[in-house]
């Protein structure tokens, strides 16, 4: 049984060594100018530092270029891809075909991972992007376990699956919150990574709180619960899924560290002794529940249900 990669999202350079100690195999980093909903802002200097630290420990680094690019940013893509390639990144994550086109000219040997969060719902589409040059496809967060397993069975590319963290529900290119408060004549600073300034949409009828933040890419509304399938990994591991992602957006470094450590234990146990995994999985869920923010319940996302539009 192959052991999947454990992929995590650090918030800053100082997170890297602790997360390696916790068991992370790879990291997603980037800057909001090019990447959507990344857990922390990483300058070019930071990217170089992270790659150097990770490679020294035998780990991988993927740089996010997952934004939807308008005409004004297209001329920048080649230069940033050249930088990422020269820095030694193990792959670039993209959703917009503009990145793929720019990479063919600026960094033709740089591996590419295709991730639109929503569109990878079947293996045929994954293979389409594989034949265009992608090495990996990231499964849509809204498909169930059976669909993921079938996707992996037919895929010609690596398959990555998010196993923990927030899910994005809505994005607008516009700064909806900032524009609203400006219209009211109020001054508002919207900062998505200062935990003491989190903003929420309240759904009193259902008792839900939806995290909202704004960055250079617009307004983002996130799920009211955190995905957690630490107790449902066995079928995905047996199917040969290549990478499990923990998304730490809007979480503290301490939380990301603790969750990474628990998933490392769960993956290793499941691969080495499935019966022991079965015996221990509820204990791992309980440990995550102990550190879970009070307003963030855990659920299994769409893994065991169909998407309802």
Buried (B, 14 or more C-beta within 10 A) or exposed (E): EEEBBBBBBBBBBEBBBBBBEBBBBBBBBBBBBBBBBBBBBBEEEBBBBBBEBBBEEEBBBBBBBBBBBEEEBBEEBBEBBBBBBEBEBBBBBBBBEBBBBBBBEBBEEBBBBBBBBEBBBBBEBBBBBBEEBBBBBBBBBBBBBEBBBBBBEEBEBBBBBBBBBBBBBEBEEEBBBBEEBEEEEEEBEBEBBEEEEBBBBEEEEEEBBBBBBBBEBBBBBBBBBBBBBBBBBBBBBBBBBBBBBBBBBBBEBEBBBBBBBBBBBBBBBBBEEBEEBEEBBEEBBEBBEEEBBEEBBBBBBBBEEEEEE
